[in-house]
Amino acid sequence: MTSLHLLTVRTAAAIGRLSALQKRAERLTGPGGPVIKPALKELSDSLEELQVANEQLQQQVDLLAEARTSVDALQNRYVEFVDAVPVACVWTDSEGQIVQANTAAASLLNVSSQHLQGRPLMFFIVDRDKFRDAQAALNGQLTSVVEMSLPLRPRERRSRQVRLIGRRLQHDDRRCWFIQQDSEMADPSPS
């Protein structure tokens, strides 16, 4: 039983005890009890206000639980959608640390999505100066989109030429990087 339910039960029990006290007070003091009856009436009013407040609080708790369920469902759909996107996509913080990667990116980089988190995207970039310049442009808010062609080196695989498109998101501090493979431009030389 939650603390709110417990409070509601206790309030209802207190109202029941108060009613019994009011009946007892009437028998002992008669109908004109100058001090006890007004005090019991005030206590009764306060308990009723508490009961109404409990009911309103319970409604808010119920609405919050519904909202939480809705947010969880949206988050699950978002994760499913991100993994369903066939284009490799990596989200980084402003420093270039990978925060999230979809399945296509994990496959391209030859590292599981979970193991990509926290790693710098630069680990996989061969032309790091070009990537630093693009990252600085996004961080400096000179532009919201950068696009470049550069060699990418997946883990334990040889380099390949890719098109890297970076976006600074408007309502999120992360940067979104789309990695498009160009199989015709792949570097055939061994690493």
Backbone as a chain_set.jsonl record, in Angstrom:
{"seq": "MTSLHLLTVRTAAAIGRLSALQKRAERLTGPGGPVIKPALKELSDSLEELQVANEQLQQQVDLLAEARTSVDALQNRYVEFVDAVPVACVWTDSEGQIVQANTAAASLLNVSSQHLQGRPLMFFIVDRDKFRDAQAALNGQLTSVVEMSLPLRPRERRSRQVRLIGRRLQHDDRRCWFIQQDSEMADPSPS", "coords": {"N": [[0.848, -1.164, 0.0], [0.608, 2.188, -0.896], [2.006, 5.264, 0.424], [0.224, 7.343, 0.081], [-2.238, 6.034, -0.171], [-2.319, 4.914, 2.359], [-2.454, 7.235, 3.914], [-4.97, 8.163, 3.117], [-6.619, 6.115, 4.105], [-6.101, 6.402, 6.837], [-7.122, 8.974, 7.244], [-9.845, 8.579, 6.725], [-10.408, 6.823, 8.826], [-9.911, 8.545, 10.988], [-11.965, 10.389, 10.638], [-14.142, 8.768, 11.183], [-13.636, 8.173, 13.936], [-13.84, 10.768, 14.94], [-16.522, 11.316, 14.519], [-17.666, 9.52, 16.327], [-16.656, 10.648, 18.694], [-17.983, 13.122, 18.643], [-20.668, 12.339, 19.074], [-20.423, 11.234, 21.601], [-19.642, 13.504, 23.046], [-21.921, 15.078, 22.882], [-23.698, 13.591, 24.435], [-22.458, 13.72, 26.949], [-22.061, 16.48, 27.542], [-24.328, 17.739, 26.779], [-26.602, 19.52, 24.572], [-25.624, 22.141, 24.401], [-22.766, 22.445, 24.608], [-20.237, 24.582, 25.159], [-17.468, 24.711, 24.451], [-16.407, 22.267, 23.544], [-18.013, 21.311, 21.387], [-17.731, 23.309, 19.25], [-14.959, 22.991, 18.801], [-14.782, 20.305, 18.009], [-16.281, 20.485, 15.685], [-14.67, 22.165, 14.12], [-12.448, 20.522, 13.878], [-13.623, 18.46, 12.455], [-14.243, 19.783, 10.041], [-11.64, 20.321, 9.16], [-10.638, 17.721, 8.787], [-12.285, 16.871, 6.708], [-11.447, 18.615, 4.678], [-8.85, 17.686, 4.419], [-9.379, 15.138, 3.471], [-10.504, 15.726, 0.954], [-8.279, 16.938, -0.214], [-6.56, 14.722, -0.263], [-7.919, 13.107, -2.114], [-7.705, 14.677, -4.427], [-4.949, 14.693, -4.708], [-4.524, 11.969, -5.171], [-5.749, 11.741, -7.666], [-3.968, 13.269, -9.18], [-1.668, 11.718, -8.902], [-2.507, 9.427, -10.255], [-2.813, 10.514, -12.853], [-0.166, 11.203, -13.343], [1.0, 8.666, -13.364], [-0.216, 7.622, -15.653], [0.863, 9.366, -17.558], [3.55, 8.681, -17.325], [3.523, 6.044, -18.249], [2.772, 6.541, -20.879], [4.987, 8.063, -21.767], [7.01, 6.151, -21.489], [6.154, 4.307, -23.432], [6.404, 5.894, -25.742], [9.161, 6.325, -25.696], [10.105, 3.717, -26.073], [9.119, 3.263, -28.658], [10.584, 5.194, -30.017], [13.244, 4.253, -29.709], [13.004, 1.839, -31.071], [12.399, 2.819, -33.623], [14.759, 4.269, -34.226], [16.608, 2.186, -34.388], [15.567, 0.895, -36.581], [16.092, 2.508, -38.736], [17.739, 2.529, -41.786], [20.092, 3.866, -42.392], [23.323, 4.525, -41.207], [23.648, 5.968, -38.069], [24.846, 8.165, -35.641], [24.848, 9.582, -32.445], [26.355, 12.237, -30.782], [27.915, 13.93, -27.985], [28.764, 17.416, -27.445], [31.495, 17.301, -27.358], [32.165, 15.2, -28.951], [31.916, 12.625, -28.004], [30.421, 9.464, -28.227], [27.031, 9.05, -27.7], [24.794, 7.656, -28.39], [24.0, 5.09, -30.731], [22.72, 3.751, -33.727], [21.64, 0.492, -34.956], [22.572, 0.109, -37.576], [24.804, 1.797, -37.639], [26.396, 0.608, -35.681], [26.919, -1.812, -36.918], [28.305, -0.951, -39.216], [30.561, 0.27, -38.036], [31.597, -1.872, -36.767], [31.268, -2.515, -34.065], [29.438, -3.177, -31.12], [26.343, -1.487, -30.301], [26.097, -0.813, -27.58], [28.765, -0.837, -26.74], [29.787, 1.239, -28.158], [28.957, 3.531, -26.914], [30.151, 6.294, -25.147], [32.623, 6.271, -26.322], [34.912, 8.187, -28.298], [33.841, 9.53, -31.384], [35.784, 10.184, -33.135], [37.697, 8.188, -32.999], [37.166, 6.504, -35.079], [37.528, 7.928, -37.336], [39.577, 8.765, -40.041], [40.688, 11.088, -41.246], [41.204, 13.265, -39.139], [41.522, 16.003, -38.657], [39.797, 17.246, -40.462], [37.385, 16.334, -39.459], [37.455, 17.516, -36.892], [37.274, 20.231, -37.613], [34.694, 20.272, -38.692], [33.203, 19.577, -36.456], [33.804, 21.749, -34.789], [32.569, 23.769, -36.245], [29.883, 23.073, -35.951], [29.648, 23.194, -33.148], [30.316, 25.856, -32.678], [28.181, 27.079, -33.647], [28.113, 28.126, -36.168], [26.959, 26.969, -38.264], [24.208, 24.723, -38.849], [24.377, 22.359, -40.084], [26.77, 20.145, -41.372], [28.714, 18.752, -43.992], [30.644, 16.213, -45.425], [33.133, 14.355, -47.224], [34.992, 11.632, -46.304], [37.599, 9.369, -45.133], [36.718, 6.505, -43.286], [37.38, 4.377, -40.559], [36.466, 1.354, -39.617], [36.381, -0.8, -36.712], [38.86, -3.26, -36.722], [38.728, -3.561, -39.475], [39.309, -2.575, -42.885], [39.886, 0.799, -44.045], [37.298, 2.898, -45.372], [35.685, 4.975, -47.759], [33.417, 7.453, -46.852], [30.376, 9.354, -46.686], [29.871, 11.893, -44.499], [27.493, 13.38, -42.576], [26.749, 15.903, -40.478], [24.622, 17.116, -37.917], [23.502, 19.776, -35.918], [21.306, 19.532, -33.384], [18.181, 21.127, -32.751], [16.601, 21.09, -30.409], [18.034, 19.635, -28.614], [21.042, 18.806, -26.983], [22.777, 17.177, -28.236], [24.779, 16.03, -31.062], [23.996, 14.945, -34.288], [25.084, 12.455, -36.399], [25.128, 11.318, -39.611], [26.099, 8.539, -41.444], [27.003, 7.693, -44.512], [27.656, 5.054, -46.563], [29.826, 4.657, -49.288], [30.211, 2.47, -51.52], [31.52, 2.344, -53.964], [33.601, 4.068, -53.627], [35.253, 2.913, -51.809], [38.262, 2.278, -50.065], [40.595, 0.284, -51.423], [43.062, -0.502, -50.527], [45.103, -2.408, -48.216], [44.97, -2.195, -44.608]], "CA": [[0.0, 0.0, 0.0], [1.415, 3.398, -0.976], [1.816, 6.193, 1.544], [-0.993, 8.114, -0.185], [-3.375, 5.177, 0.202], [-2.283, 4.808, 3.808], [-2.958, 8.511, 4.428], [-6.412, 8.19, 2.861], [-7.246, 5.195, 5.061], [-6.012, 7.02, 8.166], [-8.05, 10.11, 7.275], [-11.196, 8.015, 6.853], [-10.526, 6.304, 10.195], [-9.994, 9.704, 11.885], [-13.319, 10.942, 10.504], [-15.013, 7.849, 11.938], [-13.411, 8.412, 15.37], [-14.372, 12.09, 15.252], [-17.985, 11.181, 14.597], [-17.954, 8.873, 17.615], [-16.384, 11.641, 19.728], [-19.053, 14.123, 18.63], [-21.839, 11.737, 19.716], [-20.108, 11.131, 23.022], [-19.629, 14.848, 23.611], [-23.317, 15.519, 23.009], [-24.298, 12.897, 25.581], [-21.854, 14.148, 28.203], [-22.182, 17.914, 27.825], [-25.628, 18.256, 26.369], [-26.57, 20.187, 23.279], [-25.013, 23.471, 24.436], [-21.36, 22.401, 25.017], [-19.671, 25.787, 24.571], [-16.084, 24.612, 23.97], [-16.119, 20.989, 22.882], [-18.698, 21.182, 20.096], [-17.062, 24.071, 18.181], [-13.644, 22.394, 18.534], [-15.02, 19.098, 17.224], [-16.764, 20.93, 14.371], [-13.488, 22.657, 13.416], [-11.662, 19.331, 13.549], [-14.372, 17.766, 11.405], [-14.034, 20.52, 8.795], [-10.246, 20.121, 8.747], [-10.501, 16.345, 8.273], [-12.949, 16.813, 5.395], [-10.534, 19.28, 3.744], [-7.743, 16.751, 4.211], [-9.876, 14.048, 2.627], [-10.607, 16.265, -0.407], [-6.905, 17.097, -0.7], [-6.072, 13.363, -0.562], [-8.546, 12.648, -3.356], [-7.096, 15.426, -5.522], [-3.591, 14.189, -4.839], [-4.606, 10.648, -5.799], [-6.019, 11.969, -9.086], [-2.72, 13.709, -9.789], [-0.779, 10.552, -8.951], [-3.002, 8.587, -11.346], [-2.456, 11.177, -14.108], [1.279, 11.076, -13.489], [1.276, 7.271, -13.75], [-0.614, 7.497, -17.063], [1.856, 10.089, -18.351], [4.781, 7.879, -17.301], [3.287, 4.918, -19.153], [2.796, 7.1, -22.226], [6.378, 8.424, -22.073], [7.745, 4.898, -21.68], [5.76, 3.764, -24.734], [7.035, 6.74, -26.766], [10.599, 6.068, -25.68], [10.306, 2.407, -26.699], [8.893, 3.43, -30.098], [11.721, 5.959, -30.519], [14.399, 3.348, -29.79], [12.719, 0.901, -32.156], [12.523, 3.56, -34.874], [16.181, 4.566, -34.44], [17.267, 0.954, -34.833], [15.018, 0.482, -37.869], [16.617, 3.383, -39.791], [18.814, 1.786, -42.456], [21.294, 4.69, -42.504], [24.116, 4.557, -39.976], [23.442, 7.24, -37.375], [25.515, 8.221, -34.343], [24.629, 10.826, -31.715], [27.477, 12.535, -29.896], [27.815, 15.174, -27.235], [29.496, 18.48, -28.133], [32.909, 16.927, -27.383], [32.362, 14.114, -29.904], [31.752, 11.305, -27.371], [29.202, 8.806, -28.703], [25.991, 8.903, -26.692], [23.863, 6.639, -28.893], [24.24, 4.688, -32.114], [21.727, 2.76, -34.156], [22.162, -0.818, -35.353], [23.327, 0.261, -38.822], [26.107, 2.385, -37.288], [27.168, -0.416, -34.973], [27.366, -2.769, -37.926], [29.307, -0.29, -40.048], [31.776, 0.504, -37.246], [32.006, -3.182, -36.282], [31.254, -2.464, -32.601], [28.044, -3.177, -30.67], [25.817, -0.169, -29.91], [26.402, -0.559, -26.166], [30.196, -0.575, -26.594], [30.11, 2.515, -28.791], [28.636, 4.615, -25.987], [31.281, 6.799, -24.381], [33.834, 6.347, -27.143], [34.926, 9.321, -29.229], [33.602, 9.182, -32.79], [37.044, 10.429, -33.82], [38.457, 6.93, -33.069], [36.862, 5.819, -36.328], [37.762, 8.872, -38.43], [40.979, 8.793, -40.457], [41.052, 12.499, -41.419], [40.692, 13.848, -37.89], [41.469, 17.468, -38.75], [38.56, 17.579, -41.173], [36.286, 16.089, -38.517], [37.532, 18.565, -35.858], [36.747, 21.465, -38.196], [33.234, 20.122, -38.793], [32.687, 19.6, -35.093], [33.927, 23.136, -34.323], [31.539, 24.549, -36.938], [28.599, 22.77, -35.295], [29.684, 23.685, -31.765], [30.353, 27.308, -32.711], [26.878, 27.467, -34.174], [28.262, 28.807, -37.452], [26.025, 26.284, -39.142], [23.526, 23.626, -38.165], [24.633, 21.144, -40.863], [28.055, 20.021, -42.065], [28.728, 17.561, -44.847], [31.993, 16.001, -45.948], [33.52, 13.01, -47.628], [36.256, 11.323, -45.636], [37.787, 7.941, -44.863], [36.294, 5.997, -41.977], [38.043, 3.102, -40.301], [35.776, 0.513, -38.63], [37.25, -1.651, -35.894], [39.374, -4.489, -37.337], [38.416, -3.599, -40.903], [40.061, -1.535, -43.589], [39.221, 2.093, -44.23], [36.387, 3.064, -46.507], [35.262, 6.353, -47.96], [32.011, 7.65, -46.482], [29.838, 10.718, -46.639], [29.499, 12.152, -43.113], [26.628, 14.553, -42.465], [26.533, 16.218, -39.07], [23.565, 18.103, -37.647], [23.287, 20.246, -34.552], [19.872, 19.444, -33.154], [17.655, 22.367, -32.195], [16.04, 20.91, -29.067], [18.823, 18.599, -27.97], [22.445, 19.211, -26.968], [23.595, 16.217, -28.978], [25.004, 16.195, -32.489], [23.571, 13.747, -35.003], [25.985, 12.202, -37.52], [24.69, 10.278, -40.54], [27.255, 8.001, -42.158], [26.541, 7.008, -45.724], [28.733, 4.315, -47.223], [29.918, 4.739, -50.74], [30.98, 1.258, -51.821], [32.369, 2.575, -55.119], [34.749, 4.853, -53.233], [35.955, 2.214, -50.727], [39.717, 2.196, -50.197], [40.956, -1.139, -51.566], [44.377, -0.825, -49.957], [45.017, -3.008, -46.881], [45.317, -1.252, -43.533]], "C": [[0.901, 1.237, 0.0], [1.121, 4.316, 0.202], [0.574, 7.054, 1.338], [-2.23, 7.311, 0.186], [-3.466, 5.057, 1.722], [-2.828, 6.08, 4.46], [-4.47, 8.613, 4.239], [-7.151, 7.292, 3.85], [-7.238, 5.799, 6.463], [-6.974, 8.201, 8.302], [-9.477, 9.616, 7.453], [-11.419, 7.477, 8.269], [-10.656, 7.458, 11.193], [-11.373, 10.345, 11.817], [-14.309, 10.07, 11.267], [-14.868, 8.052, 13.448], [-13.975, 9.759, 15.808], [-15.89, 12.053, 15.388], [-18.395, 10.544, 15.927], [-17.712, 9.848, 18.768], [-17.48, 12.701, 19.798], [-20.304, 13.581, 19.322], [-21.624, 11.622, 21.22], [-20.159, 12.49, 23.718], [-21.047, 15.374, 23.802], [-23.988, 14.859, 24.205], [-23.765, 13.442, 26.901], [-22.115, 15.621, 28.537], [-23.544, 18.473, 27.475], [-25.494, 19.052, 25.084], [-25.842, 21.524, 23.302], [-23.585, 23.458, 24.907], [-20.585, 23.535, 24.37], [-18.277, 25.619, 23.984], [-15.873, 23.375, 23.105], [-16.754, 20.912, 21.501], [-18.052, 22.029, 18.998], [-15.685, 23.488, 17.817], [-13.791, 21.141, 17.685], [-15.493, 19.446, 15.813], [-15.578, 21.407, 13.525], [-12.593, 21.49, 12.986], [-12.321, 18.551, 12.419], [-14.16, 18.445, 10.053], [-12.609, 20.312, 8.26], [-10.03, 18.728, 8.165], [-11.167, 16.2, 6.908], [-12.084, 17.478, 4.331], [-9.351, 18.377, 3.42], [-8.168, 15.612, 3.289], [-10.0, 14.513, 1.176], [-9.211, 16.432, -1.016], [-6.293, 15.745, -1.056], [-6.629, 12.868, -1.887], [-7.945, 13.368, -4.559], [-5.663, 14.95, -5.774], [-3.58, 12.82, -5.519], [-4.888, 10.781, -7.295], [-4.744, 12.399, -9.807], [-1.713, 12.567, -9.906], [-1.197, 9.627, -10.097], [-2.652, 9.18, -12.71], [-0.959, 11.068, -14.383], [1.665, 9.656, -13.921], [0.909, 7.048, -15.212], [0.413, 8.178, -17.967], [3.156, 9.294, -18.429], [4.673, 6.689, -18.257], [3.356, 5.386, -20.607], [4.215, 7.456, -22.658], [7.208, 7.17, -22.314], [7.432, 4.279, -23.039], [6.397, 4.565, -25.868], [8.532, 6.484, -26.842], [10.91, 4.722, -26.345], [10.128, 2.496, -28.214], [10.057, 4.191, -30.724], [12.94, 5.052, -30.709], [14.207, 2.356, -30.937], [12.88, 1.575, -33.519], [13.989, 3.824, -35.211], [16.905, 3.327, -34.957], [16.769, 0.484, -36.198], [15.549, 1.333, -39.032], [17.796, 2.68, -40.458], [20.106, 2.57, -42.625], [22.018, 4.688, -41.161], [24.0, 5.946, -39.357], [24.044, 7.147, -35.977], [25.211, 9.587, -33.72], [25.813, 11.013, -30.771], [27.146, 13.758, -29.049], [28.665, 16.215, -27.968], [30.993, 18.189, -28.222], [33.197, 15.785, -28.357], [32.283, 12.725, -29.297], [30.414, 10.704, -27.832], [28.257, 8.579, -27.531], [25.04, 7.77, -27.092], [24.226, 6.327, -30.334], [23.182, 3.667, -32.498], [22.425, 1.488, -34.63], [23.005, -0.72, -36.617], [24.717, 0.843, -38.545], [26.989, 1.356, -36.588], [27.73, -1.439, -35.955], [28.483, -2.176, -38.788], [30.635, -0.125, -39.309], [32.335, -0.779, -36.638], [32.174, -3.207, -34.755], [29.783, -2.446, -32.175], [27.619, -1.786, -30.206], [26.189, 0.18, -28.476], [27.877, -0.193, -25.975], [30.635, 0.705, -27.295], [29.899, 3.676, -27.823], [29.865, 4.994, -25.16], [32.58, 6.89, -25.155], [33.776, 7.586, -28.028], [34.683, 8.833, -30.662], [34.902, 9.309, -33.58], [37.912, 9.163, -33.913], [38.301, 6.265, -34.432], [37.128, 6.691, -37.557], [39.251, 8.892, -38.759], [41.458, 10.241, -40.583], [40.477, 13.29, -40.242], [40.623, 15.37, -37.933], [40.176, 17.924, -39.425], [37.348, 17.398, -40.243], [36.277, 17.156, -37.412], [36.954, 19.882, -36.362], [35.221, 21.419, -38.289], [32.59, 20.206, -37.419], [32.728, 21.025, -34.528], [32.867, 24.014, -34.976], [30.175, 24.319, -36.296], [28.557, 23.332, -33.88], [29.67, 25.209, -31.705], [29.076, 27.905, -33.257], [27.017, 28.343, -35.417], [27.265, 28.236, -38.455], [25.328, 25.188, -38.355], [23.734, 22.303, -38.898], [26.028, 21.232, -41.476], [28.019, 18.732, -42.872], [30.112, 17.432, -45.446], [32.152, 14.554, -46.382], [34.87, 12.76, -46.985], [36.376, 9.827, -45.409], [37.399, 7.595, -43.411], [36.953, 4.639, -41.781], [37.278, 2.336, -39.215], [36.789, -0.335, -37.855], [37.571, -2.941, -36.647], [38.955, -4.662, -38.797], [39.214, -2.495, -41.581], [39.194, -0.293, -43.795], [38.312, 2.059, -45.439], [35.953, 4.511, -46.567], [33.765, 6.448, -47.636], [31.644, 9.123, -46.637], [29.329, 10.898, -45.221], [28.711, 13.463, -43.077], [26.332, 14.763, -40.984], [25.474, 17.297, -38.919], [23.588, 18.469, -36.182], [21.785, 20.28, -34.36], [19.382, 20.681, -32.413], [17.21, 22.216, -30.741], [16.788, 19.856, -28.266], [20.278, 19.05, -28.028], [23.327, 18.292, -27.804], [23.772, 16.642, -30.436], [24.626, 14.873, -33.142], [24.448, 13.609, -36.244], [25.435, 11.046, -38.354], [25.904, 9.842, -41.347], [26.732, 7.195, -43.331], [27.736, 6.362, -46.396], [28.678, 4.555, -48.711], [30.808, 3.599, -51.179], [31.881, 1.447, -53.04], [33.639, 3.321, -54.756], [35.58, 4.163, -52.157], [37.447, 2.092, -51.049], [40.129, 0.724, -50.285], [42.287, -1.505, -50.919], [44.24, -1.429, -48.563], [45.476, -2.008, -45.819], [46.577, -1.644, -42.846]], "O": [[1.84, 1.329, 0.791], [0.111, 4.161, 0.889], [-0.066, 7.456, 2.31], [-3.164, 7.843, 0.787], [-4.555, 5.093, 2.295], [-3.572, 6.013, 5.438], [-5.17, 9.105, 5.124], [-8.197, 7.676, 4.373], [-8.23, 5.723, 7.188], [-7.571, 8.399, 9.36], [-10.235, 10.174, 8.247], [-12.494, 7.655, 8.842], [-11.43, 7.361, 12.145], [-11.895, 10.798, 12.836], [-15.215, 10.584, 11.924], [-15.869, 8.097, 14.163], [-14.519, 9.886, 16.905], [-16.461, 12.689, 16.274], [-19.352, 10.979, 16.566], [-18.487, 9.87, 19.723], [-17.862, 13.131, 20.887], [-20.939, 14.307, 20.087], [-22.532, 11.882, 22.01], [-20.656, 12.608, 24.838], [-21.328, 16.049, 24.793], [-24.765, 15.501, 24.912], [-24.52, 13.609, 27.859], [-22.362, 15.96, 29.694], [-23.864, 19.598, 27.86], [-24.39, 19.233, 24.57], [-25.466, 21.998, 22.23], [-23.187, 24.409, 25.58], [-20.297, 23.483, 23.174], [-17.935, 26.359, 23.062], [-15.232, 23.442, 22.056], [-16.104, 20.491, 20.544], [-17.838, 21.517, 17.899], [-15.3, 23.495, 16.647], [-13.021, 20.929, 16.748], [-15.135, 18.764, 14.854], [-15.495, 21.085, 12.34], [-12.055, 21.477, 11.879], [-11.639, 18.041, 11.53], [-13.928, 17.778, 9.045], [-12.406, 20.148, 7.057], [-9.325, 18.569, 7.169], [-10.663, 15.48, 6.046], [-11.987, 16.979, 3.209], [-8.905, 18.315, 2.274], [-7.4, 15.178, 2.43], [-9.638, 13.773, 0.261], [-8.991, 16.109, -2.184], [-5.579, 15.637, -2.053], [-5.905, 12.279, -2.691], [-7.701, 12.748, -5.595], [-5.231, 14.824, -6.92], [-2.717, 12.548, -6.353], [-4.339, 10.03, -8.101], [-4.472, 11.943, -10.918], [-0.992, 12.468, -10.899], [-0.35, 9.106, -10.822], [-2.244, 8.456, -13.618], [-0.542, 10.864, -15.523], [2.556, 9.478, -14.751], [1.634, 6.364, -15.936], [0.786, 7.642, -19.01], [3.791, 9.241, -19.483], [5.617, 6.372, -18.98], [3.93, 4.707, -21.458], [4.604, 7.179, -23.793], [8.02, 7.13, -23.238], [8.329, 3.784, -23.722], [6.876, 3.987, -26.844], [9.103, 6.433, -27.931], [11.878, 4.612, -27.097], [10.886, 1.885, -28.968], [10.476, 3.874, -31.837], [13.588, 5.088, -31.755], [15.144, 2.072, -31.682], [13.427, 0.986, -34.452], [14.411, 3.626, -36.35], [17.727, 3.422, -35.868], [17.473, -0.245, -36.896], [15.462, 0.919, -40.187], [18.744, 2.28, -39.783], [21.13, 1.982, -42.973], [21.394, 4.831, -40.109], [24.221, 6.96, -40.019], [23.796, 6.199, -35.232], [25.306, 10.617, -34.388], [26.221, 10.093, -30.062], [26.226, 14.517, -29.353], [29.231, 15.91, -29.017], [31.686, 18.761, -29.063], [34.359, 15.437, -28.568], [32.551, 11.74, -29.983], [29.391, 11.388, -27.817], [28.628, 7.998, -26.511], [24.547, 7.027, -26.243], [24.701, 7.194, -31.068], [22.796, 2.822, -31.69], [23.652, 1.427, -34.694], [24.036, -1.384, -36.729], [25.698, 0.419, -39.156], [28.182, 1.251, -36.871], [28.875, -1.872, -35.831], [29.487, -2.836, -39.052], [31.702, -0.35, -39.88], [33.422, -0.772, -36.06], [33.093, -3.833, -34.227], [28.968, -1.77, -32.803], [28.455, -0.997, -29.766], [26.553, 1.318, -28.181], [28.205, 0.658, -25.149], [31.736, 1.2, -27.051], [30.591, 4.69, -27.908], [30.522, 4.144, -24.56], [33.536, 7.517, -24.698], [32.696, 7.989, -28.459], [35.261, 7.833, -31.089], [35.095, 8.618, -34.58], [38.764, 9.064, -34.796], [39.193, 5.55, -34.887], [36.967, 6.236, -38.69], [40.087, 9.02, -37.865], [42.527, 10.581, -40.076], [39.411, 13.897, -40.341], [39.748, 15.963, -37.304], [39.546, 18.887, -38.988], [36.417, 18.204, -40.248], [35.211, 17.646, -37.037], [36.234, 20.57, -35.638], [34.543, 22.405, -37.999], [31.547, 20.838, -37.25], [31.786, 21.454, -33.863], [32.324, 24.91, -34.33], [29.402, 25.26, -36.119], [27.541, 23.886, -33.46], [29.084, 25.791, -30.792], [28.929, 29.126, -33.313], [26.166, 29.188, -35.694], [26.797, 28.925, -39.363], [25.815, 24.773, -37.303], [23.325, 21.25, -38.41], [26.413, 22.263, -42.027], [27.38, 17.754, -42.485], [30.69, 18.411, -45.917], [31.41, 13.665, -45.964], [35.784, 13.576, -47.105], [35.386, 9.099, -45.481], [37.724, 8.314, -42.467], [37.069, 3.85, -42.719], [37.423, 2.632, -38.029], [37.913, -0.549, -38.307], [36.675, -3.625, -37.144], [38.842, -5.785, -39.288], [39.729, -1.592, -40.922], [37.966, -0.336, -43.73], [38.521, 1.304, -46.388], [35.865, 5.189, -45.543], [32.963, 5.631, -48.088], [32.505, 10.0, -46.706], [28.458, 10.152, -44.774], [29.203, 14.513, -43.492], [25.738, 13.908, -40.328], [25.429, 18.261, -39.684], [23.68, 17.604, -35.311], [21.073, 20.974, -35.086], [20.081, 21.217, -31.553], [17.422, 23.119, -29.931], [16.233, 19.256, -27.346], [20.701, 19.624, -29.031], [24.493, 18.601, -28.05], [23.037, 17.477, -30.964], [24.908, 13.804, -32.601], [24.544, 14.537, -37.047], [25.295, 9.928, -37.858], [26.646, 10.673, -41.869], [26.101, 6.152, -43.161], [28.704, 7.034, -46.754], [27.604, 4.644, -49.306], [32.031, 3.741, -51.21], [32.91, 0.779, -53.145], [34.64, 3.237, -55.468], [36.522, 4.761, -51.637], [37.823, 1.831, -52.192], [40.016, -0.003, -49.298], [42.605, -2.686, -50.778], [43.365, -1.02, -47.8], [46.262, -1.101, -46.094], [47.012, -0.962, -41.919]]}, "num_chains": 1, "name": "protein.A"}
